Amino acid sequence: MISIIVNAEALFAGGLVAAIIIQALSSWIMPGGMGRFSLLLHDLTDPILTPIRRTVPPFGMLDLSPMIACVLIWIMGQFLIRITLALA
């Protein structure tokens, strides 16, 4: 049972990171592209990236918020997995 919870947490964190990376890469490849897939990615990632963008100032032409979000998601995922395993 615990392994199912840990795998679900890891899958959710990995899916969020993948969505953020794909959204960041697609913004470089097709800036302003608003297809259905692009809108879905924005709907999934904007609630995570918008607060980070408000907090972290731009670094020249680079938007560091996707990288910061990926690191924070990884840290939170590891924390949740350790708590889950400790409570088992």
Residue frames as qw, qx, qy, qz and C-alpha x, y, z in Angstrom:
[[0.000, 0.885, 0.465, 0.000, 0.00, 0.00, 0.00],
 [0.300, -0.804, 0.101, 0.504, 2.79, 2.42, 0.90],
 [0.432, -0.138, 0.583, 0.674, 4.61, 1.70, -2.36],
 [0.232, 0.657, 0.630, 0.343, 1.48, 2.72, -4.28],
 [0.145, -0.951, -0.208, 0.179, 1.36, 6.05, -2.44],
 [0.423, -0.597, 0.353, 0.583, 5.08, 6.68, -2.97],
 [0.410, 0.159, 0.672, 0.595, 4.82, 5.79, -6.67],
 [0.126, 0.822, 0.529, 0.169, 1.79, 8.08, -7.07],
 [0.249, -0.897, -0.001, 0.365, 3.66, 10.96, -5.44],
 [0.437, -0.369, 0.529, 0.627, 6.69, 10.39, -7.66],
 [0.349, 0.426, 0.699, 0.456, 4.51, 10.11, -10.77],
 [0.016, 0.924, 0.380, -0.034, 2.64, 13.32, -9.94],
 [0.310, -0.796, 0.207, 0.477, 5.87, 15.25, -9.29],
 [0.451, -0.129, 0.653, 0.595, 7.44, 13.85, -12.46],
 [0.288, 0.644, 0.646, 0.293, 4.39, 14.78, -14.51],
 [0.075, -0.960, -0.171, 0.208, 4.45, 18.35, -13.21],
 [0.379, -0.605, 0.423, 0.558, 8.14, 18.70, -13.97],
 [0.434, 0.178, 0.719, 0.512, 7.63, 17.27, -17.46],
 [0.183, 0.834, 0.509, 0.112, 4.75, 19.69, -18.12],
 [0.196, -0.909, 0.057, 0.364, 6.88, 22.64, -16.97],
 [0.427, -0.374, 0.578, 0.585, 9.83, 21.60, -19.15],
 [0.375, 0.422, 0.714, 0.415, 7.65, 21.02, -22.22],
 [0.063, 0.929, 0.361, -0.058, 5.90, 24.36, -21.69],
 [0.284, -0.793, 0.244, 0.481, 9.24, 26.18, -21.35],
 [0.421, -0.138, 0.685, 0.578, 10.68, 24.53, -24.47],
 [0.303, 0.615, 0.671, 0.281, 7.53, 25.17, -26.50],
 [0.025, -0.946, -0.174, 0.272, 7.66, 28.85, -25.56],
 [0.289, -0.586, 0.481, 0.584, 11.11, 28.99, -27.18],
 [0.347, 0.103, 0.806, 0.468, 10.13, 27.02, -30.27],
 [0.007, -0.577, -0.622, -0.530, 6.69, 28.54, -30.88],
 [0.089, -0.210, -0.415, 0.881, 6.39, 31.81, -28.96],
 [0.407, 0.198, 0.057, -0.890, 2.78, 32.89, -28.78],
 [0.362, -0.029, -0.849, -0.384, 1.56, 29.52, -30.06],
 [0.458, -0.072, 0.481, -0.744, -1.91, 28.95, -28.68],
 [0.544, -0.008, -0.751, -0.374, -2.93, 25.51, -29.83],
 [0.785, -0.466, -0.208, -0.352, -4.98, 23.22, -27.61],
 [0.851, -0.108, -0.349, 0.377, -1.89, 21.48, -26.26],
 [0.326, 0.321, -0.246, 0.855, -0.20, 24.79, -25.48],
 [0.433, -0.525, -0.017, -0.732, -3.30, 26.05, -23.68],
 [0.884, -0.353, -0.297, -0.074, -3.45, 22.84, -21.65],
 [0.701, 0.054, -0.343, 0.623, 0.18, 23.23, -20.63],
 [0.023, 0.425, -0.160, 0.891, -0.41, 26.84, -19.62],
 [0.663, -0.504, -0.155, -0.531, -3.46, 25.83, -17.58],
 [0.902, -0.252, -0.311, 0.161, -1.40, 23.18, -15.78],
 [0.679, 0.029, -0.231, 0.696, 1.76, 25.19, -15.17],
 [0.036, 0.639, 0.033, 0.768, 0.62, 28.79, -14.68],
 [0.630, -0.724, -0.120, -0.255, -0.67, 28.26, -11.10],
 [0.849, -0.329, -0.026, 0.412, 2.83, 27.07, -10.20],
 [0.592, 0.217, 0.112, 0.768, 4.93, 29.47, -12.29],
 [0.014, -0.812, -0.233, -0.534, 3.01, 32.74, -11.78],
 [0.555, -0.832, -0.029, 0.015, 3.82, 33.17, -8.05],
 [0.763, -0.250, 0.191, 0.564, 7.47, 32.36, -8.75],
 [0.425, 0.508, 0.284, 0.693, 7.56, 34.88, -11.61],
 [0.216, -0.902, -0.165, -0.335, 6.16, 37.54, -9.29],
 [0.693, -0.696, 0.085, 0.170, 8.80, 36.79, -6.65],
 [0.694, -0.222, 0.361, 0.582, 11.94, 36.20, -8.73],
 [0.233, 0.800, -0.126, -0.538, 13.08, 39.09, -10.93],
 [0.858, 0.513, 0.024, 0.032, 13.94, 38.30, -14.56],
 [0.615, -0.488, 0.406, 0.469, 17.54, 37.41, -15.26],
 [0.040, -0.328, 0.555, 0.763, 18.11, 39.34, -18.48],
 [0.571, 0.141, -0.433, -0.683, 16.14, 37.59, -21.22],
 [0.386, -0.001, -0.922, 0.037, 15.93, 34.35, -19.22],
 [0.671, -0.438, -0.003, -0.599, 12.92, 33.29, -17.21],
 [0.174, 0.330, -0.879, 0.298, 14.30, 31.22, -14.35],
 [0.626, -0.170, 0.343, -0.679, 10.89, 30.35, -12.91],
 [0.915, 0.105, -0.286, -0.264, 10.59, 26.94, -14.66],
 [0.577, 0.310, -0.663, 0.363, 13.95, 25.84, -13.28],
 [0.160, -0.294, 0.576, -0.746, 13.11, 27.10, -9.79],
 [0.782, -0.080, 0.071, -0.614, 9.71, 25.39, -9.95],
 [0.850, 0.187, -0.490, -0.048, 11.29, 22.08, -10.99],
 [0.337, 0.297, -0.700, 0.556, 13.75, 22.22, -8.09],
 [0.397, -0.212, 0.428, -0.784, 10.99, 23.11, -5.61],
 [0.873, 0.013, -0.154, -0.463, 8.75, 20.30, -6.89],
 [0.719, 0.235, -0.629, 0.180, 11.63, 17.84, -6.58],
 [0.077, 0.283, -0.655, 0.697, 12.38, 18.97, -3.01],
 [0.605, -0.126, 0.262, -0.742, 8.73, 18.79, -2.00],
 [0.874, 0.117, -0.372, -0.292, 8.36, 15.37, -3.64],
 [0.544, 0.245, -0.712, 0.371, 11.37, 13.99, -1.76],
 [0.186, -0.235, 0.537, -0.788, 10.03, 15.46, 1.48],
 [0.763, -0.048, 0.042, -0.644, 6.59, 13.90, 0.98],
 [0.825, 0.173, -0.534, -0.064, 8.06, 10.53, 0.09],
 [0.326, 0.255, -0.723, 0.553, 10.26, 10.53, 3.21],
 [0.423, -0.166, 0.409, -0.792, 7.30, 11.49, 5.41],
 [0.850, 0.048, -0.212, -0.480, 5.16, 8.77, 3.83],
 [0.729, 0.198, -0.635, 0.159, 7.86, 6.16, 4.40],
 [0.088, 0.271, -0.655, 0.700, 8.46, 7.34, 7.98],
 [0.581, -0.115, 0.268, -0.760, 4.76, 7.06, 8.82],
 [0.778, 0.107, -0.520, -0.334, 4.54, 3.53, 7.42]]
